[in-house]
Amino acid sequence: MERKIRLLVIEDETAIRTGLVDVFVFHGYEVDSAQDGNAGLAKALSGQFDLILLDLMLPGMDGFEICNAIRQVDRDLPIIMLTAKVSDDDIIRGLELGADDYVGKPFSVAQLVLRVKAVLRRSKVVAQLANQILLAGEVEIDAQNLAGRRGTEELTFTRREIDILQYLKANSERPVPREELLQRVWGYASDVDLETRTVDIHIAKLRRKIEPDPKVPINLVTVRGAGYRLMPDG
């Protein structure tokens, strides 16, 4: 029998934590939880989980620190941040540390379930596409090992960044709308109404890695009113 997908909920508010555990158990997942940052990080690094739901404001160690620590050893593990802090700076910081997405509190439980399913579904799909070398300008990227090189400079990428580059590369003859990236890279259904800056922040992060001058991109460009395009010669 196929094992159940395992989720870890790191959340200090008891009502939210127990509620999320109950919801995802009802949807067929195996769920563990932690109520403080130190315990949450220890469980997250155990290698037992398929996705982490991570609150930002935690005792002991906050969600930013936990996300950063996870990404030091595992750049594949999907992380969705749960946050009452919805300022641009906080969102950008969380995504730049390697979170796949964020959900602001108070949130719709139904939408959170859809987001978890989408991230997990996409993670399974891209696992079959990892063995690929990508070129973006002067940068050579090893998709399987989430690593790259520009001259003598070594670069690291998250799985989500590689997903974006692979999809843009496969469609390099045209600009790709952000809504299409949300559907094809993040796995969100076309009828799900999402207000998120996730795509834009990931694109900005990628440009800092693959562009000679991120403020004047020549490899990963924005086509006004149409979307993002990875140039064919990149």
Residue pairs with C-beta under 8 A, 6 or more apart in sequence:
3 30
4 28
4 29
4 30
5 28
5 29
5 30
5 50
5 51
5 120
6 29
6 30
6 31
6 32
6 48
6 49
6 50
7 24
7 29
7 30
7 31
7 32
7 49
7 50
7 51
7 52
7 53
7 116
8 31
8 32
8 33
8 34
8 40
8 43
8 44
8 48
8 49
8 51
8 52
8 53
9 17
9 20
9 21
9 24
9 31
9 32
9 33
9 34
9 53
10 33
10 34
10 37
10 40
10 43
10 44
10 52
10 53
10 54
10 55
10 58
10 63
10 66
11 17
11 20
11 33
11 35
11 53
11 55
11 58
11 82
12 35
12 36
12 55
12 57
12 58
12 59
13 55
14 35
16 55
16 82
16 105
17 33
17 35
18 33
19 109
20 31
20 33
20 53
20 109
20 112
21 31
21 33
23 109
23 113
24 31
24 113
24 116
25 31
27 113
32 43
32 48
32 49
34 40
34 42
34 43
36 58
36 59
36 60
36 61
37 58
37 59
37 60
37 61
37 62
37 63
37 65
37 66
38 60
38 61
39 60
40 54
40 58
40 61
40 66
41 61
41 65
41 66
41 69
41 70
43 49
44 52
44 66
44 70
44 77
45 69
45 70
45 73
45 74
47 74
49 77
50 77
50 78
50 120
50 123
51 77
51 78
51 79
51 80
51 116
51 119
51 120
51 123
52 70
52 77
52 78
52 79
52 80
53 80
53 82
53 112
53 116
54 63
54 66
54 67
54 79
54 80
54 81
54 82
54 99
55 63
55 81
55 82
55 83
56 62
56 63
56 64
56 81
56 82
56 83
56 84
56 85
56 90
56 94
57 63
57 83
57 84
57 85
58 66
63 81
63 83
63 94
64 93
64 94
64 97
67 79
67 81
67 94
67 97
67 98
67 99
68 97
68 98
70 77
70 79
70 98
71 97
71 98
71 158
75 98
75 146
75 156
75 157
75 158
75 159
76 123
76 146
76 159
78 100
78 119
78 120
78 123
78 159
79 98
79 99
79 100
80 99
80 100
80 101
80 102
80 103
80 112
80 115
80 116
80 119
81 94
81 99
81 101
81 102
81 103
82 102
82 103
82 105
82 107
83 90
83 91
83 94
83 102
83 103
83 104
83 105
84 104
84 105
86 104
88 197
91 102
91 197
91 201
92 197
92 201
94 102
95 101
95 102
95 198
95 201
95 202
95 205
96 201
96 205
98 158
100 119
100 158
100 160
100 186
100 198
101 115
101 119
101 186
101 196
101 198
102 196
102 198
103 111
103 112
103 115
111 192
114 188
114 189
114 192
115 188
117 187
118 186
118 187
118 188
118 189
119 186
119 187
121 187
122 163
122 185
122 186
122 187
123 159
125 187
126 159
126 162
126 163
126 166
129 143
129 166
130 143
130 144
130 162
131 143
131 144
132 143
132 144
132 166
133 140
133 141
133 142
133 143
134 140
134 141
134 143
134 162
134 165
134 166
134 169
135 141
135 234
136 165
136 210
136 219
136 220
136 230
136 234
137 210
137 211
137 212
137 218
137 219
137 234
138 150
138 151
138 212
139 148
139 149
139 150
139 155
139 209
139 210
139 219
140 148
140 149
140 150
141 147
141 148
141 155
141 157
141 162
141 165
142 148
143 162
143 165
143 166
146 156
146 157
146 158
146 159
146 162
147 154
147 155
147 156
147 157
148 154
148 155
148 156
148 157
148 209
148 210
149 155
150 210
155 209
157 165
157 209
160 185
160 202
161 202
161 205
161 206
161 209
163 185
164 181
164 185
164 202
164 203
164 206
165 206
165 230
167 176
167 181
167 184
167 185
168 176
168 220
168 228
168 229
168 230
169 230
172 229
172 230
172 231
172 232
172 234
173 232
174 229
175 223
175 226
175 227
175 228
175 229
176 227
176 228
176 229
177 226
177 227
178 199
178 200
178 227
178 228
179 190
180 227
181 199
181 227
181 228
182 188
182 194
182 196
182 198
182 199
183 189
183 190
186 198
188 194
203 220
203 222
203 228
204 214
206 220
207 214
207 217
207 220
208 214
210 219
210 220
210 234
211 217
211 218
211 219
211 220
212 218
218 231
219 230
219 231
219 234
220 228
220 229
220 230
220 231
220 234
221 228
221 229
221 231
222 228
222 229
223 229
